[in-house]
Structure formats: C-alpha cells, structure tokens
Amino acid sequence: MINWRDLLSLWGRLLTARISGFHPVDPGSIPGGPTKRGLSVQYSQPRKYYDTRNLSEEEAKELFKKAYRLCYEWWVDKLDTSTSFARQRVVMSFNEALDKFNEHSLVTIIHRPEFGNIEPEHIEVGFRRMGIDVDYFLWILVPIDKHEYFASYLQKGA
C-alpha cells in the first residue's frame, strides 16, 4: 500500500533538491506571471542565485547572523505534513531557529528583484532543514543596499 504522506514529502524534497547546475524557473517568465494577493505581477528582472555549496556549517551560521543583523524582516515557517501540506509560520527566537540548522540543511541566498509594487528589491537569505516528519524554513530579508556583503562573501551561481 502506498503511504501518500511519505510520497508527498519525498516529492517536496525532490522539488527543492540541490542538483548541480539546476536553478528553478523564474515565475516572472511564466505567461501571466505569478500572483500575490490576487494581483498578477511580474519581476522587473531575473532573480540571481548564489552558490552556497562550499559553505561549512559554521560559515553558514555566521552568514545567517550577519543577515539577521542587517535585515528588515525575518520569520520561520514549519512544514508538518502530518497536519498540513502548507507551511505554517511559527513563533520562535532567532537563536531557536538557528539551532534547527544542521549539515543537511539547504542554504539559499537569492537576489530578488522588485515584485511589482508589492515587494521591494532585496536579498533573501535562509535555509530549509529537512526532517523526518517536520521541515523548518528560515527566511531573512535584507535591504538591497546591503548586497555588497553577500557579493563579496560568495561567488554568484549561474
């Protein structure tokens, strides 16, 4: 018998798996563009992804701490597929969130262009910690005028 919960969890992991040379499709390039709050908008320019594969666990944690000091917004989401197939925002301290990070976490740094009039241009720093039953996501949004730190810290991916 197929365990649908495990199958969906595996599917989610495959969608976010880090494969060399793989970069997700920019939703702004899809006809009709992405929607947010019922509005159809498009990115003004493509997103830029940073290559984080060579970061050690300690380097990544230092990166998160620096981003946290520079950020204008941050939050944590939890994906518990035993209760929902959607991420839920959870309340926890930054240190508690950082404790969720481990060597199996997927680190992301993305330069996101302006998203219509809804979201300003920014650097998004974070991780996804994949667990057996629960995944945690840390999102840190840094103003674009602080991008020099990230540009000098990492090589930009393709």
C-alpha positions as CSV (number, residue, x, y, z in Angstrom):
1,M,0.0,0.0,0.0
2,I,1.3,3.5,-0.9
3,N,1.9,5.8,2.0
4,W,0.8,9.1,0.5
5,R,2.3,11.2,3.3
6,D,5.8,9.8,2.6
7,L,5.3,10.1,-1.1
8,L,4.3,13.8,-0.9
9,S,7.2,14.5,1.5
10,L,9.6,12.9,-0.9
11,W,8.1,14.9,-3.8
12,G,8.6,18.1,-1.9
13,R,12.2,17.2,-1.2
14,L,12.8,16.4,-4.9
15,L,11.4,19.7,-5.9
16,T,13.8,21.6,-3.7
17,A,16.8,19.2,-4.1
18,R,20.1,20.9,-4.9
19,I,21.3,19.5,-8.2
20,S,24.4,21.0,-9.7
21,G,23.5,23.4,-12.5
22,F,19.8,23.3,-11.6
23,H,18.0,26.6,-11.0
24,P,14.3,26.9,-10.6
25,V,12.2,28.6,-13.2
26,D,11.6,32.3,-12.6
27,P,7.8,32.6,-12.1
28,G,8.0,36.0,-13.7
29,S,8.9,34.3,-17.0
30,I,5.7,32.3,-17.0
31,P,2.9,33.9,-19.1
32,G,0.5,35.7,-16.8
33,G,3.2,36.0,-14.2
34,P,2.9,34.9,-10.5
35,T,0.1,36.1,-8.4
36,K,0.2,37.5,-4.9
37,R,-2.8,38.8,-3.0
38,G,-4.9,38.3,-6.1
39,L,-2.7,40.6,-8.3
40,S,-0.9,39.4,-11.4
41,V,2.6,40.9,-11.4
42,Q,6.0,40.1,-12.9
43,Y,9.5,40.5,-11.7
44,S,11.3,43.5,-13.2
45,Q,14.4,41.4,-13.8
46,P,15.5,37.8,-13.3
47,R,16.4,36.5,-9.8
48,K,20.1,35.8,-9.1
49,Y,21.0,32.8,-7.1
50,Y,24.3,32.5,-5.1
51,D,26.3,29.3,-5.0
52,T,26.3,28.1,-1.3
53,R,27.5,24.5,-1.8
54,N,31.0,25.2,-0.4
55,L,29.9,26.8,2.8
56,S,30.7,24.9,6.0
57,E,28.1,24.7,8.7
58,E,29.9,27.4,10.8
59,E,30.3,29.7,7.8
60,A,26.6,29.4,7.1
61,K,25.7,30.2,10.7
62,E,27.9,33.3,10.6
63,L,26.2,34.3,7.4
64,F,22.7,33.9,9.0
65,K,23.8,36.0,12.0
66,K,25.2,38.8,9.7
67,A,22.0,38.7,7.6
68,Y,19.9,38.9,10.8
69,R,21.8,42.0,12.0
70,L,21.2,43.7,8.6
71,C,17.6,42.5,8.0
72,Y,14.3,44.4,7.9
73,E,12.2,41.3,8.3
74,W,12.6,37.6,9.2
75,W,10.4,34.7,10.1
76,V,10.3,30.9,10.5
77,D,7.9,28.5,8.7
78,K,7.3,24.9,9.7
79,L,6.0,22.2,7.3
80,D,4.5,19.3,9.2
81,T,2.9,17.1,6.7
82,S,1.1,15.1,9.4
83,T,-1.2,18.2,9.9
84,S,-1.0,20.2,6.7
85,F,0.6,20.3,3.2
86,A,1.2,24.1,3.6
87,R,4.0,25.8,5.5
88,Q,2.8,27.5,8.7
89,R,4.5,30.5,10.3
90,V,5.7,29.7,13.8
91,V,6.9,32.0,16.6
92,M,10.4,31.3,17.9
93,S,13.5,33.3,18.6
94,F,16.3,33.7,16.1
95,N,18.6,31.5,18.2
96,E,16.0,28.8,18.3
97,A,15.7,29.0,14.5
98,L,19.5,28.8,14.2
99,D,19.5,25.7,16.3
100,K,17.4,24.0,13.7
101,F,20.1,24.4,11.1
102,N,22.4,21.3,10.6
103,E,24.7,19.9,7.9
104,H,21.7,18.5,6.0
105,S,20.1,21.9,5.6
106,L,19.7,23.6,2.2
107,V,21.2,27.1,2.3
108,T,19.8,29.8,-0.1
109,I,20.8,33.3,-0.9
110,I,18.8,34.9,-3.6
111,H,18.9,38.4,-5.0
112,R,15.2,39.1,-5.6
113,P,14.2,42.0,-7.9
114,E,11.2,44.2,-7.2
115,F,8.0,42.3,-7.3
116,G,5.5,44.8,-8.8
117,N,4.6,47.3,-6.1
118,I,4.2,44.6,-3.5
119,E,7.7,43.6,-2.6
120,P,10.9,45.8,-2.9
121,E,14.2,44.5,-4.3
122,H,16.1,42.6,-1.6
123,I,18.5,39.8,-0.7
124,E,16.8,36.7,0.7
125,V,18.9,34.6,3.0
126,G,17.8,31.4,4.6
127,F,17.7,27.7,4.9
128,R,15.4,24.6,4.8
129,R,16.1,22.0,7.4
130,M,14.6,18.8,6.2
131,G,13.5,16.4,8.9
132,I,11.8,13.1,9.1
133,D,8.4,14.5,9.9
134,V,8.9,18.3,10.1
135,D,10.8,20.7,7.9
136,Y,11.8,24.2,9.1
137,F,12.4,27.2,6.9
138,L,14.2,30.4,8.0
139,W,13.6,33.5,5.9
140,I,15.7,36.6,6.3
141,L,15.1,39.7,4.1
142,V,18.0,42.1,3.8
143,P,17.7,45.5,2.0
144,I,19.4,45.6,-1.4
145,D,21.7,48.4,-0.3
146,K,23.5,45.8,1.9
147,H,24.2,43.5,-1.0
148,E,28.0,44.2,-1.0
149,Y,28.4,41.8,1.9
150,F,26.9,38.9,0.1
151,A,28.6,39.7,-3.2
152,S,32.0,39.7,-1.7
153,Y,31.3,36.6,0.5
154,L,30.1,34.2,-2.2
155,Q,30.5,33.6,-5.8
156,K,27.3,34.0,-7.7
157,G,25.9,30.9,-9.3
158,A,24.8,30.7,-12.9
